[in-house]
Amino acid sequence: MKRIEISENGIYMVFEISGAGETCLPRFSPLITDEGSNIGSGCTMLDGGGLRFKDFYDTNDQKGRMIGVTQEDGTGAEVVTRFRFLNGISAVAVDTKGGTRGLGLRLTFSGETEFVTVGGNDRCGHVRCLTGGYVLAWQSGGAEFVREKERGVLRLPQDGGECLISVSADIDGAFSELTRFRRTARRKTRDSKMLGVFFDGADCQPEYMPALIGKAAEIGCNYFRADSEKMSAAVSAEIVRSGMTPAVRLNASDCASAESVCEIIREYRAGHILLPDCADPSLADEILAARRDTVIGSTAAGLDCALQGMLFAVGSGAVKDALYVSAPEQILTYCDIRADSGGERLAAALAGSMLTRMCIRGRLDLLDENGLALVKEAVTVHKRIRGRIAEGLPIFPVTGGGGAYGIACGGEIFLIVTGECGGEVAVRVNGVAEGSAADVIFPKDFKGNIGRVSEGVFSVRFGEKDSAVLLRFGK
């Protein structure tokens, strides 16, 4: 059996190639020696067939190291699995390309482990290896987590999909490395630190458009998005007159070429476009070459979004989905507004998107005066702290009775805590001095109480009509 050992940026990998040509990766973990904490994996046919080793390469460039394993699937077709490192960052981008059937990399977890997947679709999550004392975190466009008897198997994206993986002693460290990787890999655009606030009117009826444009401008939005089929010169002109920048959600027929997209941008004076899932990510390169000030987003996950300088649009903001967030300034999080929601639900929806880029949608024109004032307050607070968001690293405090997600930057910690109205949540957070007290920065009429930090833990008692609060520790 041939054995290849790789040590790079705090990640230890071992490839094993049997005499029959079967390739496996029995070790993918931090630089530790406890064999009982192994994470094993193997490149396998998902239908039960096998791949045979053909070639291995290991190269370096100015950005970092690239490792590749080429295998054959028995029909002569090649399958290439690549591991891309960036200098000094303990994370690796993994992809698998080629083959005639569904081929992919499997990470098999054994020993005492704790699994967390996010949003019910496994695109993001982490595995806490209790016996090894470390965390493996992933973000991906097509991972699938499956339980197999006494072990768990994470099947990573196949046929061109990417997965970003990090290992660290704790979850904060793992996702901090994912953030550093995405920020380093992301194509730099003029939008990298602007963090404009969006209103998404793409699904609204044309008759509601004038009222929504007025309300979106009133609360301080920077962009107003319409579907390409509903956008017109008149709508675009109204958006510009309101002080906002037009944005367009494209469909598949709009994306035939970069020229066709650029024509839409010119016609409607669009500063932002949202590409459909089916669009080729490389289209962004051509568009940015011609229209470098355009902000480009996509609802498709994967490292391609970062590499092409695109934002990644995710569902409605909620702490339970916070593990989507690495490089929070690259995440566009929807905040759904419902006119029939009570103030506590509206505040929770707003808070859930305030530590990423905000994208508000819904019938703003039906909110009462108090509801509209609450949305305007959230946008104002977000704009005040968005420079920190663009530089901060994500943190995931341990909570009892609720949820929490935050970012740490320059001695400050911003933290969203959610819970039940009238309930109490205990939050354990690292990096905060003993006896510290948090400032409430949203909502301003929060009626609950925030306890001081004692042995790394503080409590949040919610008022009878409170279910979320945005806090600040530090300066």
C-alpha angles and dihedrals in degrees: 000000000000117000126197119188122199126188115183133155094340095313120115119202130179122193119196123194118192126214088257090056098254110150125208138168104218093171130049109147145101119296096284132128102217102116089191090070096057123142106206128195140172137193103243142163106257090218091060100266124122140241125221125219117250110160145353128203134184118189139165134209136169092284098048145272131333122196122187136185119197119200136173124230098212095263094075093260115131126228117199122196113192131195113199119196127186120211114276097356121117096218134086134204113223128193138165122210135180136023132112097253137035105301127169150147119273123205110199117199124204136167124046106335140159118213127203123180123181133231092356094276104087095230087127136018146108142247117217109207102208095185093049097038097230142100129232113201128188140187118191147154097230115013120144124201116207132180114225112185107286097357141056126231125203111200108202126213117297135209099019102336121132134222127192114210132185134178125203143148090261141016094253090055093047094052092042088060091049088052093050091048094051093046092049094044097043117105106247114242133169086257095063094107105015097093096189118194115244134208112201112210094156094117098039123109116257092243090062094049100091093050093046093049090054094048094045090054090047094057092048106259116164098201133037115199126205131176113261090241091055099039116100138167089261093051091046091050091050091051091051092047089053090058097253132113119245118245127189132208106213129209128211095270091055091059100062090119143349088255092058091049092047089051090057090048091052095043095052099029087238119185093185136035129188113213121212121244091256095059119110106249090220086068086078091064092056093045094049091048089060100030106026095172094059117113110221126198136177137192089214115101124219140092090279088078090061096040092053094045095251131145118238112230115210136178130279115320116264135145091238087066094045094109087076086074120098114137089015093200088065094056121087106201122195119227110199116213118205119186091210094053119111119240092262093056092045091050091049092050091050095045091052092065102035097093094055130039109305121233112178122196137170139066101324088163090066097053117109121237094271094048093049091048090053092052091048090050091053092050091048093051091046092053090050094056102030093102087063091049091057091056103030130105120226122251129190112203121201111248139189117212099001145023137274139186130170150158129236122210135160097341094317129105122198113196135186113205123186132188146136121306106267091009133118130235127195113212126195111199131173125223098035121118120245111266094019120149125211125229117227108230098169133064099018092205094054106152099195133091131251118208125215121257113269119178090343095308132101132175132231116203111193124216120239090268100034126097103155138031135181112219135188128208122188134022 
